[in-house]
Amino acid sequence: MKPQRNTPERPGPPEQDILIQDIAWLMEELSELRNLIKEIPFAERPMGQESVLDMLSMIGHASDSFFLPLVRDRKWEGDIARDISMEFESRLKQVRLSEHEPEQLLDRLIAKRSDFLSELERCGSQVFQKKILLKEGEIQVSDLLEMMVRFDRKQLKKIAERVLAMELNRQGP
């Protein structure tokens, strides 16, 4: 079950704890997908849509080239302007099949997220409140992490829908 956000009526864990739980939950979803990947045509692009491997590659590319470097990069401490745009998704449309096999790609994503999760757990709450100045303006690290969680969740939902559609097609009418 996904943790609920804090509201004045419902006190709960600090925002960074919820973000850490969300990232851990998404990592578990990647692990579960690892168990299914051998059973599905991961490179198939039905009606020109992205393949499962494309979607996983997008998660990896967004993490490797946008989210993780920004959060890990200590240069932004002190609000140093960056030459990076929050419009990362438009660049992902060109990302296609990873050079890795799906199992290797998932293992790599899971390992990187596990390391990142450990790093976040060690960070103090002040890191989550830090601001990064991007082309479009300022963004808090916590908001950047929420953006990462939403992106990953959207990609994993598309993968789940694809797997379900494949399963229904296999079962027939």
Helices and strands as residue ranges (DSSP letters): H 15-36, G 37-39, G 46-48, H 52-62, I 63-67, H 68-72, G 74-76, H 88-92, H 102-122, H 125-129, E 131-134, E 137-140, H 141-171
